[in-house]
Amino acid sequence: DIACVLKPRPRCRTHRKLSPSLVVAMPAKGTTDMAKARWLAHQTGMPLPAHGGMFKLHLAARATLDTKNFRRNLIRPSFINRLDWIATEMVPVKEQSIFTINTILSVCTDQTCPSMSAGKHTHYSWADEENPTPKPMSAPEYLRELGRYTEMKMNDKSVFPGDGTDYMPPGFEALAKTLCRRWFRIYAHAYLHHFQQFRQSGSEAELNCAYKHYLYFVWENHLVDKADLLPLWELSERFLAQSAVPDPQQEGKFLSRPLPP
C-alpha cells in the first residue's frame, strides 16, 4: 500500500451521522491556532533506522485523559459479528482522526512539511482508485486528501455498511484495513513532526487519547500489524503494554491481543 486517512460505548450498527468534509473556517479573532483547530473539528517489513533528536521527543508523551477502560471496551464481545463490530467502531475512530487532521493543519504548512513524512526515513505518496500512480504531496495536501477520501468512502454505502442494515459490502474488510493504515500516518506525522506544538498548546493529552483509541481499536481487531506501526512502534508498544486486559477467568492470561515477540 504505497498510497497512502471519547465516545459513549456504541451498540452494534448504531453509527452516528458522519461528519461533513473538511471546511476551512476560523472562530473569533485572537484565538490560538490549536484552539481554532479544536473548534473547527467540533463543528463539522524492514525495520526502520532509529529516530534521533526531535524525532525522539514524542517518546516523552505522558499526559492523557482517562483511558483506563478504552482497550477493554474495544475488545469485541463474542456474540457480535466481527465485521459488524469493526464497522460500528470505525466511526468514532474516524472522527478522532479527522479531528487530529484539523489540529495538525493549524500548524502544518507546505513550507514546514514539504513531504508527508513520519520521521527522517519514512515518506508517503498518495494514490487511490482514480489516481493509481503514487504522487508525492506536502503533508497538508496529503492530510486534506486523506480527509476527503475517508469521508467519500465511509459515506458510500456500496463499500461501507450503513445504519440499520444487515448488508455487508464485499471487500469491506480490505477497505477498513486500508483506511486504518492511512489513519496511522496522521498520528505518525503529528508525533514525529508536531509533538512540541501539541505540548505547548496544551493538547498533548488529547493527542495521546486519540492515538490510544485508534491503536487499541486497530490492534485488537487485527486491522494492522507491527510492520504498519513501525515509525511509532516504541510508543505504541509502551501504550499496549500498559493497557493489557487480564482474563478474570484464567490467572496469568489476557483477553487482549498479545504483543509480538
PEDAJO-V746495 format. One record per helix or strand of 3 or more residues. SS is the DSSP state (2 for helix, 1 for strand). FROM is the first residue (numbers start at 1). TO is the last residue. If there is no record, write none. Layout:
SS,FROM,TO
SS,FROM,TO
//
This chain:
2,33,43
2,53,60
2,70,73
2,82,105
1,123,126
2,139,154
2,172,200
2,204,220
2,226,242
//
